[in-house]
Amino acid sequence: MKKYNVFLSTHPGRVRTVNEDSFVINEITKDIKKSSMNLRGLGMDEPLLCGVFDGMGGEKGGFEASDTAALVASEYYRYLTGSGGEPERSIHDYVKNCTALIKKYLYENKLSRGGTTFVMAYVKNGAARLFSMGDSRIYLSRGGSLYRLSRDHTLAEKKFEANIFTREEADRSRESHVLTRFLGMNEESADFRAESYPILTLNSGDRLLLCSDGLYDMCGDAELAALLRERDATIALRDAALKNGGADNITCLMIEPSA
């Protein structure tokens, strides 16, 4: 059985007073009383489930949506470890259950909108299965290089893929955060599903980063790559995002195989 060190930093940023980001590490979720948290090097055995959730829709809708998604993910972890189920087969049920709960909350509280993005990694037997909806991201630091493993589900990204935008135009466009997929969206949409990615084997020295857009909007790829080599990488990433403006909530969660 392989072991992993898990690090996390989350902060409301310099502009917003409420942290609408949430996270899950197996059955650990954010203390709702703590908008800023740091977890350093939690020693975790396989199987390991980690996720980052970026709520949207204002203080009530966004926070409740991301918190709900994190809590349901902790139940999803218990289900996978208890039943031996396959994450790829049950991720759609996770998405449907979260969306139903988010919509129920919005309806009961007469809120017009709310939802959350998510990125998730389920690690077992040294292999990470990766999933996402929205514009939170997954990166891999390997051998000093940075690789982006997830795809943004945004209108700008669709226009880039259709050759309407160049890469630079898509990244700078206001549509770069107009979401086409998220938990809580219309279930009739063709995009109502999580995207899965090729299975990733985690090697010694690798660092897998899950983060909300409040991190990468403030830090470019070169800075992310350099900071991921720091000893306390998630704290260094958080501090850099704050130094560069901290315009949004910041959450960064890092997984590394134990030596």
Secondary structure, DSSP 4 states (H G I P E B T S, - for coil): --EEEEEEEEE-TTT-SS--EEEEETTEE--TT-SSEEEEEEEEESSEEEEEEEEESHHHHHHHHHHHHHHHHHHHHHHHHHH---HHHHHHHHHHHHHHHHHHHHHHTT-S--EEEEEEEEEETTEEEEEEESS-EEEEEETTEEEE-S---BHHHHHHHTTSS-HHHHHHSGGGG-BS--BTS-TTSTT-S-EE---EE--TT-EEEEE-HHHHTTS-HHHHHHHTTSTTHHHHHHHHHHHTT--S-EEEEEEEE--
